[in-house]
Amino acid sequence: MKTIRKISYLLLVISILPILSSCNNEDDVVKIFTGKTWKMTFIAEEGSQKQYNFWGEQGMTSENAAYKNSMDALAKEGNFILNFEGGDLNGTAGGSFGGRASTTSVSGTWNANGESKRLDITVEGKPVDKDVYGKAFITGLQNAIRYGGDENNLYIYYKDGQTTKFLAFHPQ
């Protein structure tokens, strides 16, 4: 009788475990954002993994000086980076951030919701970058609406007119 009761309890515990582990669909936002330096890899339109053309008719060719300058700036260590600091604030995460576009520094505050993936970023001051890509980077931060990804890939989605684009990052 004791053996049957033990087996019954064991089966009950085993059947409850999947329910308990599947209840939380929330991201660990603090783990995703903080503790690393994020380096931007590209900017694309939502639904695409192809670099968005910010450089006009001349496009993304080595003959286009503006494009070449942007790619040189992107390749340079210390450019197009973000560092987030913060913690959990009653179901959302937030804190401060700092970083650098191409020719200027950026800083401000951030707040993200792990369930809805909503992301609010406030950029302090009015940073101006001389580079085409630097301007797009700052626009992306100023107009952030949500995030995607995990500890290895971060995507910051933003509105740019009627289009949704995203900044793609990888830990440095």
Backbone as a chain_set.jsonl record, in Angstrom:
{"seq": "MKTIRKISYLLLVISILPILSSCNNEDDVVKIFTGKTWKMTFIAEEGSQKQYNFWGEQGMTSENAAYKNSMDALAKEGNFILNFEGGDLNGTAGGSFGGRASTTSVSGTWNANGESKRLDITVEGKPVDKDVYGKAFITGLQNAIRYGGDENNLYIYYKDGQTTKFLAFHPQ", "coords": {"N": [[0.823, -1.182, 0.0], [1.956, 1.223, 0.828], [3.863, 1.512, -1.138], [2.339, 1.872, -3.468], [1.157, 4.299, -2.842], [3.457, 5.949, -2.755], [4.276, 5.786, -5.409], [2.063, 6.976, -6.605], [2.262, 9.612, -5.608], [4.708, 10.314, -6.753], [4.074, 10.181, -9.502], [2.198, 12.243, -9.582], [3.779, 14.499, -8.942], [5.561, 14.462, -11.105], [3.762, 14.918, -13.183], [2.958, 17.532, -12.653], [5.23, 19.127, -12.921], [5.819, 19.918, -15.732], [3.775, 21.789, -16.114], [4.358, 23.775, -14.232], [6.839, 24.663, -15.18], [6.216, 25.777, -17.638], [4.784, 28.075, -17.24], [5.894, 30.648, -17.241], [6.401, 32.923, -19.625], [8.013, 35.024, -19.986], [10.778, 37.076, -20.89], [14.114, 37.092, -19.562], [14.949, 39.984, -19.03], [16.934, 41.619, -17.886], [19.148, 39.937, -17.975], [19.404, 39.683, -20.751], [19.945, 42.356, -21.676], [21.957, 43.556, -19.987], [25.391, 43.498, -18.686], [27.177, 43.164, -20.738], [28.886, 44.394, -23.67], [27.229, 45.672, -26.351], [27.582, 45.435, -29.801], [26.749, 47.01, -32.757], [25.742, 45.387, -35.747], [24.372, 45.599, -38.176], [21.737, 47.45, -39.908], [18.393, 46.937, -40.669], [15.336, 46.611, -42.576], [12.262, 45.673, -41.079], [11.51, 42.234, -41.265], [13.442, 41.617, -43.045], [16.818, 40.569, -43.572], [18.709, 41.975, -44.735], [21.011, 44.57, -45.214], [19.849, 47.864, -44.836], [19.508, 50.435, -47.297], [20.83, 53.391, -46.731], [22.122, 55.269, -48.194], [21.326, 56.423, -50.566], [21.027, 56.963, -54.174], [23.566, 56.23, -55.147], [24.073, 54.108, -53.554], [25.121, 51.064, -51.908], [28.046, 50.731, -52.444], [31.563, 50.425, -52.994], [32.46, 52.624, -54.328], [30.94, 54.699, -53.466], [31.464, 57.262, -51.406], [30.261, 58.07, -48.973], [28.998, 55.718, -48.098], [31.251, 54.041, -47.859], [32.659, 55.429, -45.83], [30.841, 55.074, -43.714], [30.899, 52.249, -43.369], [33.571, 51.894, -42.717], [33.596, 53.266, -40.283], [31.816, 51.641, -38.841], [33.305, 49.3, -38.633], [35.309, 50.079, -36.956], [36.743, 49.741, -33.768], [34.965, 50.392, -30.799], [33.029, 52.019, -31.875], [29.527, 52.367, -32.612], [28.346, 51.052, -30.399], [26.701, 49.826, -27.412], [26.094, 49.958, -23.929], [24.244, 48.633, -21.411], [22.951, 49.293, -18.217], [21.367, 48.268, -15.212], [18.387, 46.992, -13.604], [15.789, 44.773, -12.378], [12.56, 46.088, -12.181], [9.894, 45.742, -10.644], [8.598, 43.793, -12.47], [9.278, 44.886, -14.903], [12.267, 45.816, -16.619], [14.983, 48.07, -16.296], [17.05, 51.035, -16.543], [20.078, 52.755, -16.969], [21.925, 53.748, -19.923], [24.804, 53.799, -22.037], [26.856, 54.753, -24.795], [28.199, 54.726, -28.122], [27.884, 56.246, -31.267], [28.936, 56.895, -34.477], [30.479, 59.314, -34.63], [29.856, 60.517, -32.262], [28.93, 60.436, -28.774], [26.364, 58.648, -26.98], [23.776, 58.606, -24.543], [21.487, 57.736, -21.888], [18.285, 56.653, -20.672], [16.614, 53.496, -20.201], [13.868, 51.168, -20.545], [12.342, 48.09, -20.361], [9.909, 45.602, -21.118], [9.546, 42.316, -20.318], [7.515, 40.559, -21.032], [5.758, 41.729, -22.977], [7.659, 42.688, -24.691], [8.07, 45.322, -25.134], [9.944, 48.289, -25.584], [11.328, 51.148, -24.264], [13.26, 53.904, -24.861], [15.076, 56.643, -23.773], [16.925, 59.142, -25.036], [19.451, 61.195, -23.925], [19.801, 64.721, -24.252], [20.579, 66.102, -27.491], [22.015, 64.327, -29.491], [24.236, 64.56, -32.246], [25.346, 63.091, -35.138], [27.905, 62.919, -37.549], [28.063, 61.057, -39.543], [26.261, 59.109, -41.963], [25.294, 56.543, -41.232], [25.648, 56.72, -38.495], [23.747, 58.674, -37.856], [21.424, 57.214, -38.437], [21.622, 55.202, -36.517], [21.3, 56.676, -34.114], [18.712, 57.678, -34.576], [17.333, 55.249, -34.525], [17.581, 54.517, -31.801], [16.256, 56.674, -30.566], [13.652, 56.323, -31.462], [12.793, 53.851, -30.595], [10.696, 50.98, -30.208], [10.283, 48.322, -29.524], [11.922, 45.243, -28.523], [13.876, 42.402, -29.547], [15.243, 39.073, -29.507], [17.993, 37.577, -27.658], [20.452, 36.692, -25.155], [22.571, 36.572, -26.915], [22.013, 37.847, -29.302], [20.691, 40.917, -30.076], [17.922, 42.826, -30.98], [16.798, 45.938, -31.796], [13.885, 47.364, -32.446], [12.456, 49.96, -34.402], [10.45, 52.809, -35.316], [10.458, 54.421, -38.404], [9.234, 56.79, -40.022], [6.732, 55.447, -41.999], [7.781, 52.977, -41.932], [9.095, 50.086, -40.281], [12.108, 49.475, -38.814], [15.157, 47.789, -37.788], [17.834, 47.75, -35.434], [20.559, 45.681, -35.378], [22.378, 43.775, -33.066], [25.302, 42.302, -31.616], [27.006, 40.609, -28.971], [30.061, 42.045, -27.94]], "CA": [[0.0, 0.0, 0.0], [2.849, 2.37, 0.877], [4.525, 1.592, -2.444], [1.367, 2.443, -4.401], [1.021, 5.707, -2.467], [4.683, 6.624, -3.192], [4.226, 5.867, -6.869], [1.03, 7.973, -6.916], [2.841, 10.93, -5.345], [5.743, 10.537, -7.757], [3.392, 10.488, -10.758], [1.594, 13.57, -9.423], [4.858, 15.485, -9.032], [6.048, 14.443, -12.489], [2.76, 15.53, -14.059], [2.855, 18.963, -12.344], [6.454, 19.825, -13.336], [5.71, 20.643, -17.004], [2.87, 22.925, -15.94], [5.084, 24.822, -13.511], [7.937, 25.209, -15.974], [5.717, 26.472, -18.817], [3.963, 29.214, -16.856], [6.546, 31.931, -17.412], [6.834, 33.187, -20.992], [8.693, 36.308, -19.937], [12.225, 37.087, -21.056], [14.951, 37.63, -18.495], [15.393, 41.201, -19.709], [18.201, 42.067, -17.305], [20.189, 39.059, -18.526], [19.565, 39.996, -22.167], [20.505, 43.674, -21.946], [23.09, 44.014, -19.181], [26.542, 42.63, -18.47], [27.979, 42.998, -21.957], [28.902, 45.507, -24.614], [26.573, 45.32, -27.594], [28.144, 46.059, -31.003], [25.819, 46.928, -33.875], [26.27, 44.701, -36.917], [23.706, 46.155, -39.352], [20.383, 47.972, -39.739], [17.563, 46.4, -41.747], [13.898, 46.794, -42.496], [11.624, 44.51, -40.461], [11.208, 41.165, -42.208], [14.598, 41.418, -43.912], [18.122, 40.482, -42.909], [19.592, 42.659, -45.665], [21.344, 45.939, -44.846], [19.022, 48.904, -45.448], [20.299, 51.424, -48.035], [20.697, 54.774, -46.263], [23.089, 56.061, -48.939], [20.75, 56.98, -51.783], [21.183, 56.361, -55.501], [24.88, 55.588, -55.294], [23.905, 52.844, -52.862], [26.108, 50.415, -51.058], [29.188, 50.329, -53.255], [32.832, 50.999, -52.523], [32.653, 53.905, -54.999], [30.164, 55.694, -52.731], [32.292, 57.688, -50.272], [29.471, 58.078, -47.738], [28.849, 54.32, -47.689], [32.574, 53.573, -47.423], [32.919, 56.046, -44.52], [29.985, 54.407, -42.724], [31.381, 50.889, -43.128], [34.835, 52.05, -41.983], [33.238, 53.637, -38.911], [31.213, 50.453, -38.221], [34.376, 48.337, -38.361], [36.218, 50.629, -35.949], [36.457, 49.358, -32.385], [34.446, 51.476, -29.962], [31.918, 52.685, -32.553], [28.254, 51.663, -32.719], [28.239, 50.161, -29.24], [25.816, 50.191, -26.307], [26.222, 49.26, -22.647], [23.065, 48.851, -20.582], [23.045, 48.982, -16.793], [20.051, 48.35, -14.599], [17.861, 45.842, -12.889], [14.36, 44.501, -12.447], [11.747, 47.083, -11.494], [8.509, 45.287, -10.557], [8.098, 43.175, -13.685], [9.981, 45.423, -16.074], [13.671, 46.078, -16.336], [15.379, 49.373, -16.792], [18.216, 51.658, -15.963], [20.734, 53.733, -17.826], [22.778, 53.176, -20.959], [25.761, 54.682, -22.676], [27.425, 54.139, -25.979], [28.783, 55.601, -29.131], [27.524, 56.055, -32.673], [30.162, 56.988, -35.25], [31.287, 60.478, -34.254], [29.335, 61.118, -31.038], [28.48, 59.547, -27.7], [24.944, 58.668, -26.642], [23.456, 58.081, -23.216], [20.104, 57.967, -21.503], [17.635, 55.638, -19.845], [15.865, 52.472, -20.918], [12.903, 50.393, -19.799], [11.85, 47.01, -21.231], [8.971, 44.66, -20.535], [9.894, 40.977, -20.791], [6.36, 39.835, -21.566], [5.286, 42.362, -24.212], [8.853, 43.049, -25.454], [8.08, 46.767, -25.353], [11.198, 48.936, -25.217], [11.321, 52.602, -24.26], [14.59, 54.471, -24.685], [15.15, 58.094, -23.773], [18.279, 59.59, -25.308], [19.682, 62.508, -23.327], [20.297, 65.755, -25.152], [20.29, 65.937, -28.917], [23.28, 63.944, -30.137], [24.315, 64.704, -33.696], [26.453, 62.335, -35.702], [28.231, 63.392, -38.897], [27.996, 59.928, -40.462], [24.925, 58.661, -42.357], [24.94, 55.39, -40.392], [25.556, 57.235, -37.135], [22.435, 59.322, -37.736], [20.418, 56.146, -38.403], [21.793, 54.56, -35.208], [20.668, 57.549, -33.122], [17.273, 57.654, -34.871], [16.828, 53.971, -34.032], [17.463, 54.575, -30.343], [15.247, 57.67, -30.196], [12.318, 55.882, -31.871], [12.637, 52.435, -30.235], [9.348, 50.57, -29.81], [10.322, 46.984, -28.928], [13.181, 44.519, -28.707], [13.8, 40.968, -29.815], [16.528, 38.418, -29.334], [18.375, 36.917, -26.418], [21.764, 37.141, -24.662], [23.556, 36.513, -27.991], [21.586, 38.711, -30.397], [19.704, 41.903, -29.642], [17.332, 43.596, -32.067], [16.018, 47.082, -31.33], [12.976, 47.776, -33.505], [12.061, 51.357, -34.307], [9.654, 53.377, -36.397], [11.089, 55.445, -39.227], [8.105, 57.101, -40.901], [5.777, 54.334, -42.064], [8.567, 51.743, -41.959], [9.733, 49.602, -39.063], [13.458, 48.967, -39.048], [15.775, 47.334, -36.551], [19.281, 47.746, -35.226], [20.978, 44.339, -34.983], [23.572, 43.81, -32.225], [25.917, 41.068, -31.148], [27.939, 40.959, -27.895], [31.446, 42.254, -28.359]], "C": [[0.877, 1.259, 0.0], [3.544, 2.574, -0.464], [3.593, 2.232, -3.474], [1.2, 3.935, -4.122], [2.255, 6.499, -2.927], [4.682, 6.801, -4.709], [3.202, 6.916, -7.295], [1.563, 9.381, -6.718], [3.895, 11.287, -6.394], [5.116, 10.902, -9.107], [2.739, 11.866, -10.717], [2.644, 14.665, -9.576], [5.364, 15.576, -10.468], [5.051, 15.129, -13.422], [2.623, 17.036, -13.825], [4.071, 19.736, -12.852], [6.339, 20.542, -14.679], [4.811, 21.879, -16.904], [3.597, 24.082, -15.266], [6.172, 25.451, -14.368], [7.446, 25.986, -17.186], [4.905, 27.712, -18.485], [4.594, 30.554, -17.191], [7.069, 32.076, -18.838], [7.585, 34.509, -21.093], [10.184, 36.138, -20.137], [12.899, 37.533, -19.769], [15.641, 38.853, -19.08], [16.735, 41.687, -19.176], [19.351, 41.245, -17.877], [20.447, 39.37, -19.997], [20.343, 41.293, -22.356], [21.833, 43.955, -21.241], [24.236, 43.008, -19.147], [27.418, 42.408, -19.687], [27.97, 44.299, -22.744], [28.301, 45.005, -25.911], [27.184, 46.109, -28.743], [27.138, 45.887, -32.144], [26.494, 46.252, -35.069], [25.649, 45.208, -38.216], [22.363, 46.743, -38.949], [19.579, 47.47, -40.933], [16.103, 46.784, -41.527], [13.299, 45.525, -41.897], [11.231, 43.493, -41.538], [12.357, 40.854, -43.147], [15.846, 41.266, -43.058], [19.175, 41.189, -43.763], [19.774, 44.111, -45.224], [20.447, 46.934, -45.59], [19.917, 49.939, -46.122], [19.964, 52.845, -47.561], [21.466, 55.753, -47.159], [22.604, 56.531, -50.307], [21.074, 56.227, -53.053], [22.512, 55.659, -55.698], [24.928, 54.257, -54.553], [25.1, 52.358, -52.074], [27.233, 49.844, -51.902], [30.439, 51.007, -52.721], [33.138, 52.331, -53.203], [31.906, 55.032, -54.286], [30.929, 56.058, -51.451], [31.523, 57.657, -48.954], [29.287, 56.661, -47.203], [30.167, 53.772, -47.156], [32.923, 54.131, -46.052], [32.105, 55.368, -43.421], [30.501, 53.021, -42.375], [32.726, 50.908, -42.398], [34.561, 52.384, -40.521], [32.646, 52.445, -38.164], [32.291, 49.447, -37.817], [35.302, 48.794, -37.237], [35.773, 50.226, -34.536], [35.986, 50.584, -31.596], [33.322, 52.272, -30.599], [30.702, 51.773, -32.605], [28.112, 50.613, -31.621], [27.242, 50.718, -28.232], [26.151, 49.331, -25.103], [25.013, 49.634, -21.801], [23.39, 48.464, -19.146], [21.65, 49.088, -16.216], [19.67, 47.077, -13.907], [16.373, 45.721, -13.09], [13.601, 45.514, -11.601], [10.285, 46.657, -11.52], [7.952, 44.762, -11.875], [8.66, 43.746, -14.966], [11.425, 45.652, -15.661], [14.011, 47.439, -16.889], [16.596, 49.891, -16.076], [18.774, 52.692, -16.904], [21.557, 53.007, -18.892], [23.739, 54.253, -21.443], [26.323, 53.976, -23.885], [27.974, 55.172, -26.926], [28.237, 55.23, -30.499], [28.838, 56.082, -33.449], [31.058, 58.121, -34.759], [30.812, 61.14, -32.964], [28.92, 60.051, -30.029], [26.979, 59.7, -27.494], [24.781, 58.106, -25.239], [22.0, 58.394, -22.916], [19.593, 56.868, -20.603], [16.865, 54.672, -20.742], [14.932, 51.746, -19.978], [12.331, 49.358, -20.758], [10.946, 46.074, -20.451], [9.214, 43.288, -21.153], [8.739, 40.199, -21.369], [5.919, 40.418, -22.908], [6.417, 42.702, -25.173], [8.894, 44.549, -25.8], [9.395, 47.344, -24.837], [11.044, 50.44, -25.352], [12.738, 53.072, -23.972], [14.471, 55.986, -24.74], [16.615, 58.471, -23.939], [18.424, 60.997, -24.737], [20.23, 63.481, -24.365], [19.857, 65.504, -26.58], [21.576, 65.585, -29.64], [23.181, 64.058, -31.657], [25.546, 63.95, -34.172], [26.661, 62.792, -37.14], [28.052, 62.317, -39.955], [26.544, 59.531, -40.739], [24.448, 57.526, -41.451], [24.801, 55.806, -38.929], [24.223, 57.907, -36.875], [21.33, 58.273, -37.63], [20.443, 55.413, -37.058], [21.073, 55.37, -34.127], [19.157, 57.592, -33.328], [16.648, 56.372, -34.337], [16.638, 53.962, -32.524], [16.327, 55.513, -29.925], [13.821, 57.198, -30.486], [12.038, 54.417, -31.547], [11.219, 52.144, -29.772], [9.332, 49.189, -29.15], [11.697, 46.363, -29.177], [12.874, 43.068, -29.071], [15.17, 40.386, -29.545], [16.719, 37.796, -27.974], [19.741, 37.437, -25.991], [22.818, 37.212, -25.763], [23.238, 37.406, -29.189], [20.502, 39.637, -29.883], [19.235, 42.672, -30.86], [16.492, 44.705, -31.437], [15.201, 47.579, -32.519], [12.567, 49.221, -33.288], [11.247, 51.777, -35.519], [10.458, 54.461, -37.081], [10.067, 55.796, -40.302], [7.104, 55.97, -40.841], [6.467, 52.975, -41.983], [9.066, 51.379, -40.572], [11.07, 48.996, -39.459], [13.985, 48.418, -37.735], [17.283, 47.47, -36.61], [19.621, 46.34, -34.742], [22.301, 44.428, -34.228], [24.018, 42.395, -31.892], [26.865, 41.452, -30.004], [29.362, 41.074, -28.432], [32.354, 41.303, -27.622]], "O": [[0.601, 2.225, -0.711], [3.781, 3.712, -0.87], [4.036, 3.058, -4.272], [1.113, 4.74, -5.05], [2.111, 7.609, -3.439], [5.051, 7.86, -5.217], [3.443, 7.665, -8.241], [1.345, 10.252, -7.56], [3.96, 12.424, -6.861], [5.577, 11.826, -9.777], [2.733, 12.578, -11.722], [2.411, 15.654, -10.272], [5.57, 16.676, -10.981], [5.45, 15.84, -14.345], [2.202, 17.75, -14.735], [3.939, 20.913, -13.186], [6.738, 21.703, -14.763], [5.074, 22.896, -17.547], [3.465, 25.233, -15.682], [6.4, 26.658, -14.285], [8.202, 26.795, -17.725], [4.378, 28.348, -19.398], [3.867, 31.523, -17.408], [8.052, 31.439, -19.216], [7.762, 35.042, -22.189], [10.789, 35.193, -19.632], [12.312, 38.27, -18.978], [16.771, 38.772, -19.563], [17.585, 42.123, -19.953], [20.4, 41.788, -18.223], [21.593, 39.324, -20.443], [21.307, 41.324, -23.121], [22.739, 44.533, -21.841], [24.084, 41.844, -19.52], [28.305, 41.555, -19.669], [27.148, 45.184, -22.506], [28.787, 44.041, -26.504], [27.292, 47.333, -28.661], [26.727, 44.771, -32.46], [27.661, 46.508, -35.364], [26.319, 45.246, -39.248], [21.902, 46.571, -37.821], [20.03, 47.565, -42.075], [15.704, 47.217, -40.446], [13.774, 44.424, -42.175], [10.69, 43.854, -42.583], [12.266, 39.932, -43.958], [15.911, 41.784, -41.943], [20.376, 41.026, -43.546], [18.803, 44.795, -44.901], [20.301, 46.861, -46.81], [20.97, 50.288, -45.587], [18.944, 53.418, -47.946], [21.456, 56.956, -46.896], [23.406, 56.99, -51.12], [21.357, 55.029, -53.034], [22.577, 54.612, -56.343], [25.728, 53.383, -54.886], [25.957, 53.129, -51.641], [27.358, 48.629, -52.056], [30.362, 52.048, -52.07], [33.977, 53.092, -52.721], [32.22, 56.204, -54.492], [31.024, 55.25, -50.528], [32.074, 57.262, -47.927], [29.405, 56.426, -46.001], [30.193, 53.112, -46.117], [33.427, 53.403, -45.197], [32.614, 55.117, -42.328], [30.536, 52.655, -41.2], [32.994, 50.046, -41.561], [35.214, 51.851, -39.624], [32.935, 52.252, -36.983], [32.187, 48.815, -36.766], [36.001, 47.978, -36.636], [34.605, 50.351, -34.168], [36.549, 51.671, -31.722], [32.718, 53.117, -29.94], [30.836, 50.55, -32.638], [27.8, 49.45, -31.88], [26.973, 51.919, -28.201], [26.449, 48.143, -25.228], [24.787, 50.809, -21.511], [24.021, 47.438, -18.893], [20.841, 49.897, -16.672], [20.498, 46.201, -13.654], [15.769, 46.462, -13.866], [13.955, 45.766, -10.449], [9.512, 47.16, -12.336], [6.925, 45.253, -12.345], [8.523, 43.131, -16.024], [11.745, 45.676, -14.473], [13.392, 47.904, -17.846], [17.105, 49.279, -15.137], [18.029, 53.421, -17.559], [21.844, 51.816, -18.774], [23.504, 55.449, -21.275], [26.273, 52.75, -23.987], [28.182, 56.333, -26.573], [28.139, 54.053, -30.846], [29.767, 55.352, -33.101], [32.246, 57.919, -34.504], [31.305, 62.208, -32.603], [28.602, 58.918, -30.391], [26.399, 60.744, -27.795], [25.547, 57.246, -24.804], [21.366, 59.203, -23.594], [20.352, 56.234, -19.87], [16.516, 54.99, -21.879], [15.159, 51.704, -18.769], [11.882, 49.706, -21.85], [11.184, 45.791, -19.277], [9.101, 43.119, -22.367], [8.958, 39.258, -22.132], [5.726, 39.676, -23.871], [6.167, 42.977, -26.347], [9.667, 44.975, -26.658], [9.895, 46.938, -23.788], [10.679, 50.947, -26.412], [13.341, 52.689, -22.969], [13.843, 56.54, -25.642], [17.446, 58.158, -23.086], [17.619, 61.881, -25.03], [21.016, 63.11, -25.237], [18.89, 64.787, -26.837], [22.166, 66.425, -30.319], [22.171, 63.696, -32.261], [26.649, 64.152, -33.664], [25.694, 63.025, -37.865], [27.904, 62.628, -41.136], [25.697, 59.609, -39.849], [23.319, 57.554, -40.96], [23.935, 55.3, -38.214], [23.631, 57.738, -35.809], [20.406, 58.42, -36.83], [19.393, 55.048, -36.529], [20.327, 54.813, -33.321], [18.401, 57.546, -32.358], [15.559, 56.402, -33.763], [15.635, 53.45, -32.028], [15.537, 55.186, -29.04], [12.881, 57.634, -29.821], [11.153, 53.806, -32.146], [10.61, 52.933, -29.05], [8.472, 48.911, -28.315], [12.512, 46.889, -29.934], [11.75, 42.591, -28.914], [16.144, 41.12, -29.374], [15.768, 37.524, -27.242], [20.149, 38.516, -26.421], [23.856, 37.846, -25.575], [24.12, 37.686, -30.002], [19.507, 39.184, -29.317], [20.042, 43.118, -31.675], [15.588, 44.439, -30.645], [15.743, 48.139, -33.471], [12.358, 49.662, -32.158], [11.34, 51.185, -36.594], [11.064, 55.311, -36.429], [10.036, 55.175, -41.364], [6.672, 55.574, -39.759], [5.802, 51.939, -41.967], [9.418, 52.253, -39.781], [11.147, 48.123, -40.323], [13.346, 48.561, -36.693], [17.913, 47.33, -37.658], [19.018, 45.86, -33.782], [23.239, 45.078, -34.69], [23.235, 41.445, -31.887], [27.473, 42.521, -30.058], [29.792, 40.286, -29.274], [33.567, 41.318, -27.833]]}, "num_chains": 1, "name": "protein.A"}
